[in-house]
Amino acid sequence: MPIRRKKRIYAGVGILACLVFFGLHAVHAMAADPIVGQWNYTTANHWVKGPAPAGKPSRGVLVITQMGDQFKMEFKSGMVFSPPELRYFTGRKQGQEYAFSNSARVDNEGGIAKNSCNLKLINANHGKGKSFSLYSNSGITFSWGFDIELTR
């Protein structure tokens, strides 16, 4: 076999190896985070500070999706949100925790609700966290929250 042909074969094999290596790295980088998917949730230990009744334990379904390093969480059932867009949260992974939040104007008097939900996976099928909400309007504030547990 001529030397020139051997060099071409080696170069071709080298390029192919690089493509395979970088291709596998890209597939690994695009793999979904373990929190992504559909979850059953339950809430417990509801509390409130201010002039509102504490929430009641609930259960339902939520879905978490991922786009790059940003996550979205949508409560599909189980809780009522007013306005409805508050059922959508955006979040990021911070170490071993996932921090989700949202906010919206919630009444015709300018009141704003800010919600956060911090979650931590126990394993691929079990997670726990805490939810915290704050309402504010012209110096009036009150807050509420609960524990949340995820299973699938």
C-alpha positions as CSV (number, residue, x, y, z in Angstrom):
1,M,0.0,0.0,0.0
2,P,1.5,3.4,-0.9
3,I,2.5,5.7,1.9
4,R,0.2,8.4,0.7
5,R,-2.8,6.1,0.9
6,K,-1.9,5.0,4.4
7,K,-1.7,8.7,5.6
8,R,-5.2,9.3,4.2
9,I,-6.6,6.3,6.0
10,Y,-5.0,7.4,9.3
11,A,-6.3,10.9,8.8
12,G,-9.7,9.6,8.0
13,V,-9.7,7.3,11.1
14,G,-8.5,10.2,13.2
15,I,-11.2,12.5,12.0
16,L,-13.8,9.8,12.5
17,A,-12.6,9.2,16.1
18,C,-12.9,12.9,16.9
19,L,-16.4,13.1,15.5
20,V,-17.4,10.1,17.6
21,F,-15.8,11.5,20.7
22,F,-17.4,14.9,20.4
23,G,-20.7,13.4,19.3
24,L,-20.9,11.3,22.4
25,H,-19.9,14.2,24.5
26,A,-22.7,16.3,23.0
27,V,-25.3,13.5,23.6
28,H,-24.2,13.3,27.2
29,A,-24.4,17.1,27.6
30,M,-27.9,17.1,26.2
31,A,-29.2,14.3,28.5
32,A,-32.1,15.4,30.6
33,D,-31.7,16.2,34.2
34,P,-33.2,13.6,36.5
35,I,-35.9,16.0,37.8
36,V,-37.3,16.3,34.3
37,G,-40.6,14.6,33.7
38,Q,-44.1,14.1,35.2
39,W,-44.4,13.9,39.0
40,N,-47.2,13.2,41.4
41,Y,-47.1,15.7,44.3
42,T,-48.6,16.0,47.7
43,T,-48.5,19.0,50.0
44,A,-48.5,19.1,53.8
45,N,-47.7,21.3,56.8
46,H,-49.5,24.4,55.4
47,W,-48.9,27.6,57.3
48,V,-49.9,31.3,57.0
49,K,-48.8,34.6,58.5
50,G,-51.4,37.3,57.9
51,P,-55.1,37.7,57.2
52,A,-55.7,34.6,55.1
53,P,-56.6,31.0,55.9
54,A,-53.9,28.4,55.7
55,G,-54.1,26.1,52.6
56,K,-55.3,22.6,52.8
57,P,-53.2,19.5,51.9
58,S,-53.5,18.7,48.2
59,R,-52.3,16.3,45.6
60,G,-52.0,16.3,41.9
61,V,-49.6,16.2,38.9
62,L,-46.8,18.5,37.9
63,V,-44.5,18.4,34.9
64,I,-40.9,19.7,34.8
65,T,-39.2,20.4,31.5
66,Q,-35.6,21.6,30.7
67,M,-34.2,23.9,28.0
68,G,-30.5,24.3,28.5
69,D,-29.8,25.2,32.1
70,Q,-33.3,26.6,32.6
71,F,-36.2,24.5,34.0
72,K,-40.0,25.0,33.8
73,M,-42.5,23.5,36.2
74,E,-46.2,23.4,35.5
75,F,-48.8,22.3,38.0
76,K,-51.2,20.3,35.8
77,S,-53.8,19.4,38.5
78,G,-54.6,19.5,42.2
79,M,-54.3,23.2,43.1
80,V,-56.2,26.2,41.8
81,F,-54.1,29.2,40.8
82,S,-55.4,32.8,40.5
83,P,-54.5,34.2,38.1
84,P,-54.0,30.9,36.1
85,E,-50.5,31.8,34.9
86,L,-49.2,31.3,38.5
87,R,-49.2,27.6,37.8
88,Y,-46.1,28.1,35.7
89,F,-42.7,28.4,37.4
90,T,-39.2,28.9,36.0
91,G,-36.1,27.7,37.7
92,R,-32.5,26.8,37.8
93,K,-30.4,24.1,39.4
94,Q,-28.2,25.4,42.3
95,G,-26.0,22.6,43.5
96,Q,-28.2,19.8,44.5
97,E,-31.4,22.0,44.7
98,Y,-33.8,23.3,42.1
99,A,-35.1,26.8,42.8
100,F,-38.3,27.7,41.0
101,S,-40.2,31.0,41.2
102,N,-42.9,33.1,39.6
103,S,-44.8,36.3,40.3
104,A,-47.9,38.1,39.1
105,R,-50.3,40.9,39.8
106,V,-53.2,39.0,41.5
107,D,-55.9,41.6,42.1
108,N,-57.3,44.9,40.7
109,E,-55.8,46.8,43.5
110,G,-52.2,46.2,42.4
111,G,-51.4,43.3,44.8
112,I,-48.4,41.2,43.8
113,A,-47.8,37.6,44.7
114,K,-44.3,36.1,44.6
115,N,-43.9,32.4,44.8
116,S,-40.9,30.1,45.2
117,C,-40.5,26.4,45.4
118,N,-37.2,24.8,46.3
119,L,-36.9,21.1,45.5
120,K,-34.3,18.4,46.2
121,L,-34.2,14.9,44.7
122,I,-33.9,12.1,47.2
123,N,-33.5,9.6,44.3
124,A,-34.7,9.4,40.7
125,N,-38.3,8.7,41.8
126,H,-38.6,10.8,45.0
127,G,-38.1,14.5,45.8
128,K,-39.0,16.9,48.6
129,G,-39.1,20.6,49.1
130,K,-40.7,23.7,50.5
131,S,-42.9,26.3,48.9
132,F,-43.1,29.9,50.0
133,S,-45.4,32.7,48.9
134,L,-45.6,36.4,49.7
135,Y,-48.4,38.8,48.9
136,S,-47.8,42.6,49.0
137,N,-49.9,45.6,48.3
138,S,-49.4,49.2,49.7
139,G,-47.6,48.1,52.8
140,I,-49.9,45.1,53.5
141,T,-48.0,41.8,53.4
142,F,-48.7,38.3,54.3
143,S,-47.1,35.0,53.5
144,W,-47.9,31.3,53.4
145,G,-46.2,28.1,52.5
146,F,-46.1,24.3,52.7
147,D,-44.0,21.2,52.3
148,I,-44.2,19.4,49.0
149,E,-43.2,15.8,48.1
150,L,-42.8,14.4,44.6
151,T,-43.1,10.8,43.6
152,R,-43.3,8.9,40.3
